Amino acid sequence: MAVQITYTFTPKSREDWKKWLAKNHAVKKEIWIVFYKKATGKQTVSYKEVLDEALCFGWIDGIEKGCY
């Protein structure tokens, strides 16, 4: 069964992600974070930063998936 992607968010910084969590952590069930590869030169956050902030808001599950 394929995973269905519902909502996505592309935080440009750790603070951007933290603000999203503060506003939405209690009302959203899930979110797919979009990460850019370093070679793109686009501003992004690391998986570790996303995980650290998510844990602070009680979100404890995460799945990494790649897109090509």
LUMTORLO-37495 format. One record per residue: residue number from 1; residue in three letters; x negated, y, z of N, C-alpha, C in turn. Coordinates in steps of 0.001 Angstrom, whole numbers, padded with zeros to 6 digits. Layout:
! LUMTORLO-37495
SITE,i,aa,n_px,n_py,n_pz,ca_px,ca_py,ca_pz,c_px,c_py,c_pz
SITE,NUM,Ala,X,Y,Z,X,Y,Z,X,Y,Z
...
END
This chain:
! LUMTORLO-37495
SITE,i,aa,n_px,n_py,n_pz,ca_px,ca_py,ca_pz,c_px,c_py,c_pz
SITE,1,Met,-000842,-001185,000000,000000,000000,000000,-000887,001248,000000
SITE,2,Ala,-000620,002154,-000887,-001408,003384,-001001,-001060,004353,000125
SITE,3,Val,-002060,005088,000554,-001858,006105,001574,-001197,007310,000927
SITE,4,Gln,-000161,007822,001555,000527,008996,001026,-000006,010249,001717
SITE,5,Ile,-000515,011164,000924,-001015,012425,001466,000145,013411,001520
SITE,6,Thr,000427,013893,002721,001545,014810,002906,001072,016257,002908
SITE,7,Tyr,000446,016687,003985,-000031,018061,004107,-001555,018085,004046
SITE,8,Thr,-002103,019112,003398,-003554,019286,003371,-003908,020668,003907
SITE,9,Phe,-005124,020794,004392,-005629,022066,004891,-007117,022115,004586
SITE,10,Thr,-007588,023256,004128,-008997,023429,003796,-009580,024533,004678
SITE,11,Pro,-010031,024181,005883,-010598,025212,006758,-011948,025695,006238
SITE,12,Lys,-012156,026991,006298,-013422,027568,005847,-014446,027628,006980
SITE,13,Ser,-013964,027455,008217,-014855,027491,009377,-014240,026674,010513
SITE,14,Arg,-015054,026418,011510,-014555,025704,012689,-013455,026516,013369
SITE,15,Glu,-013640,027824,013429,-012644,028709,014047,-011325,028672,013273
SITE,16,Asp,-011399,028623,011969,-010214,028518,011117,-009423,027257,011466
SITE,17,Trp,-010099,026139,011632,-009482,024859,012000,-008888,024932,013407
SITE,18,Lys,-009622,025554,014327,-009148,025684,015707,-007854,026502,015759
SITE,19,Lys,-007787,027568,014982,-006569,028391,014933,-005398,027590,014383
SITE,20,Trp,-005647,026786,013339,-004583,025951,012776,-004072,024971,013831
SITE,21,Leu,-004988,024342,014543,-004597,023392,015584,-003793,024068,016691
SITE,22,Ala,-004227,025242,017127,-003516,025952,018192,-002066,026221,017796
SITE,23,Lys,-001856,026537,016539,-000510,026857,016053,000319,025604,015742
SITE,24,Asn,-000317,024538,015276,000418,023406,014709,000272,022056,015399
SITE,25,His,-000640,021923,016348,-000925,020580,016886,000293,019889,017498
SITE,26,Ala,001219,020655,018047,002393,020055,018695,003551,019802,017729
SITE,27,Val,003495,020402,016544,004625,020258,015614,004307,019427,014376
SITE,28,Lys,003048,019277,014058,002651,018466,012902,002211,017091,013378
SITE,29,Lys,002601,016088,012631,002238,014712,012968,000870,014343,012392
SITE,30,Glu,000550,014929,011231,-000719,014633,010577,-001100,015761,009635
SITE,31,Ile,-002374,015774,009285,-002893,016735,008313,-004116,016103,007649
SITE,32,Trp,-004248,016305,006374,-005427,015837,005640,-006339,017034,005436
SITE,33,Ile,-007546,016941,005966,-008523,018019,005837,-009313,017821,004550
SITE,34,Val,-009450,018901,003791,-010230,018866,002554,-011633,019372,002876
SITE,35,Phe,-012625,018545,002584,-014037,018903,002765,-014666,019048,001385
SITE,36,Tyr,-015511,020057,001240,-016270,020202,-000001,-017665,019628,000192
SITE,37,Lys,-018205,019036,-000837,-019583,018559,-000787,-020514,019772,-000816
SITE,38,Lys,-021654,019642,-000175,-022610,020755,-000083,-022992,021306,-001450
SITE,39,Ala,-023111,020434,-002436,-023546,020847,-003778,-022587,021834,-004438
SITE,40,Thr,-021336,021900,-003973,-020373,022833,-004572,-020665,024273,-004175
SITE,41,Gly,-021344,024447,-003034,-021622,025791,-002552,-020428,026459,-001892
SITE,42,Lys,-019310,025739,-001780,-018105,026307,-001161,-018202,026203,000357
SITE,43,Gln,-017644,027215,001019,-017654,027249,002474,-016723,026160,003003
SITE,44,Thr,-017218,025355,003936,-016437,024252,004480,-016909,023938,005890
SITE,45,Val,-016252,023011,006533,-016638,022555,007865,-017133,021117,007762
SITE,46,Ser,-017785,020658,008802,-018257,019270,008806,-017207,018365,009447
SITE,47,Tyr,-017305,017085,009163,-016395,016112,009768,-016524,016153,011290
SITE,48,Lys,-017755,016282,011786,-017979,016334,013234,-017288,017540,013860
SITE,49,Glu,-017363,018705,013219,-016693,019902,013743,-015183,019699,013798
SITE,50,Val,-014632,019119,012745,-013188,018868,012700,-012792,017900,013804
SITE,51,Leu,-013550,016839,013954,-013260,015835,014974,-013359,016424,016379
SITE,52,Asp,-014414,017186,016652,-014596,017792,017979,-013412,018674,018359
SITE,53,Glu,-012964,019516,017444,-011831,020402,017735,-010527,019618,017866
SITE,54,Ala,-010332,018624,017017,-009106,017818,017074,-008994,017108,018422
SITE,55,Leu,-010100,016603,018925,-010089,015928,020226,-009665,016874,021345
SITE,56,Cys,-010045,018138,021246,-009664,019132,022255,-008152,019338,022320
SITE,57,Phe,-007465,019046,021224,-006017,019210,021165,-005277,017876,021289
SITE,58,Gly,-005995,016833,021668,-005369,015539,021887,-005162,014701,020645
SITE,59,Trp,-005696,015137,019523,-005608,014342,018293,-006784,013380,018312
SITE,60,Ile,-006498,012079,018308,-007576,011112,018509,-007829,010178,017336
SITE,61,Asp,-007021,010234,016309,-007214,009356,015156,-007729,010128,013960
SITE,62,Gly,-008561,009486,013188,-009057,010089,011966,-009436,009025,010961
SITE,63,Ile,-009217,009317,009710,-009578,008418,008616,-010326,009239,007585
SITE,64,Glu,-011472,008753,007156,-012219,009427,006087,-011904,008753,004768
SITE,65,Lys,-011534,009539,003786,-011276,009042,002432,-011994,009955,001461
SITE,66,Gly,-012554,009387,000433,-013219,010175,-000592,-012342,010332,-001819
SITE,67,Cys,-012486,011436,-002477,-011795,011688,-003747,-012860,011970,-004788
SITE,68,Tyr,-012634,011561,-005976,-013624,011829,-007018,-013017,012696,-008069
END
